[in-house]
Amino acid sequence: MKISIYPLKPNDIKLLDQAQTLYSVDFRAIAESMKYEIASMWKYENLTPWLTRNKYVTVNEDYCLINYPFENKYLILDKAADAKTSVYKRLDVCMPEEIKKLWVAVPHPDADRLARVRRLKLNYSYQSFRKRNNKILQKKYLGDLTPRWTIIKGREHLNDLIKSKGDGYIKRAEGSGGYAVFKVSEIKNNRQFNQLLQQQENSVRWYCEETVVGTPYSIQCLKEGNTIKIFGFAKQRVTEGKHFSGAEILDLRQLRGVVKAQSIKSLRRLYPLLKGYEGFFGIDFILKKNGEMKILEANIRLTAVTIPTLLNNMAGSVGSKFREDNKEANIKKDEMVLTVDMSNNLRDTLSSGRQSGSLNLTQKILK
């Protein structure tokens, strides 16, 4: 395995330039449950055109509110009455015949079914996604690089944790972005937690992880063949200790010392899960005041910071700020709207960082 550090741009990435391929983004599989109706999931469907040029891409009708810098061939899939309805269920009626491959940024069981029925080559199956993103399995590979943790062995064990009133978080083995994460001290009468626990199939496990106090960061990576390229480094904005709300895209040259060494070490330890995988992924970690670093998890898929980082790199910017769920009135002139949540009238934006000259972020990308 070869590891390199380089500020990749979308046009550097071969997997984004495949012929006869339909490119798609659907984040529904990372939610607490695909049975929940989450209206904000519509916004992620319009991220695909930021990645590609002159390719078939899926979008919904809100795509026309976004000023994409490059041309693509849009497959416009109108939003369904039910926000649980995936891109791939709506795709079945309008697939161009020339498409032979389906590229998914985040797998979904509906994508697997669509690929099977239409005999399309699929880049990433839902079964593989579940295995690679199992946090308990990741922690076993990470060993001492991750905070102390223990598997929850049934209801009695869980009740003992509640009674202890100890510190820490209860997390689901299959979870992401703050979904299915609960403070030990707050779960006793937490209706959401109890509903989620009851809904899960028996194969889904939970664990308790110690609290690590520090600043949250992430690295953004791409795996192609046996090479892993670290192309982004970000300081995250996290609310309530678990909900991601944005990030500052840092200069890759700041990835040095202990942080660089531990990041590379974590990639080597996680390699058994990455074997055979081609695509984007991110690793989240906490940097403590004493300089110690603890790896929290790997998200082996396109993450919320992937596209902002690639755009930051295109602009040659340093310190661009990605913000989720902005009110339109709060958006500044130099902020680029990446996607729109019409259900809640919110925007995800990227603002210019420190860069030479007077051009804004959009102008730098188009230059």
C-alpha positions, 0 to 999 in steps of 0.5 A: 500500500502506498500513501501520498498527500496531495490536494486533489481536484475532481479532474485528477480523479479517474473514477470520476471520468468513466464512460457509460456511467451514471453518477449519483449521490444519495445519503439516506443509508447513513441515517438512523434508519431508512424507515425515518422520513428525513426531508433534508435528504433531498438536498444531498441528491443535488451534490453530484454535478460538483464532482463531474464534467460532461457526465450523466448525473442524477439530480432532483428539481431543485438543482436549477437553484444551484450555480454549478461551474461545469456542464453535465447531462442531468437526469432530473428525478422529481422528489417523491411524496415520501422523503424516504424514497431513494434516487434509485427507486425513482431512476427505474423509469428513466435510465438511458440505454447507453448507461452500463455502470452505476456509480454511487457515492453512498451505497443503498439497497435500492441501488443494488437492486437497480444494478441487478435488474438493469445488469449495470456494473456497480462500484460499491454494494450495500453489503460491502458498505455495511461491513466496511463501516461497522465501527466495532470492526474498525475499532478492533483494527485500530486498537490503541489508536482509538478511545477505550470502548466496550461492546454492550452485552444486552439490556442488563449491561446497558442498564448497569451503564445507565445506573453508573451515571458514567461518562461516555457515549453509546454508539451503534456499530452502524452509524454516522455523522452523529446519528445513533450517538447518545450520551450515557447520562441522557439515555435513561428516558430517551424516547428516540434511543429506545425506539431506535434500539427496539427497531434494530435487527438482532445483528446490529450491535451497540458499544460504549466509548469513553469521552475524549475532550479535544478538537475534532478534525478529519482527513479526506482520502481517495483509494485507487488501486493500492494507493491511498491519497490524503487530499484534505485536512479539516477542522470540524464544527460539531454541536452537542458533541456529536452533530456535524455542522461544518468545517474549516478546510485547512492547508494540507501542509498543516498535516504534520508531526503526530497528526500525520504519523497517526493518520498514516498509522490508522490507514495502515491498520484499517487497510483490511477494510479498504482492500478491494475498495475504490473511492472516497473516505474520511477519518474522524479524530480528536486532538487533545490539548496535550497533543495526543490523538484518538481516531474515532471512526472511518466513513468509507464513502463520500463524506460531507466534507469531500466536495467542499475539500475538492472545490477548495483545492480547485480554487487553490484556497486555504481556510475555506469554510464549509457551513451546513444549514445556513439561513438564506439571510445569513449567506455572505456575498462570497459564499458559494451555495453547494446545495439547497434544502427547500423543505427547511429553506436552508443552504449548504455553503462554502466561503472563500479562504485566504487566497492571493488576488481579488477573485472569489471562490467561484471565479477561482474555480472557473479560472 
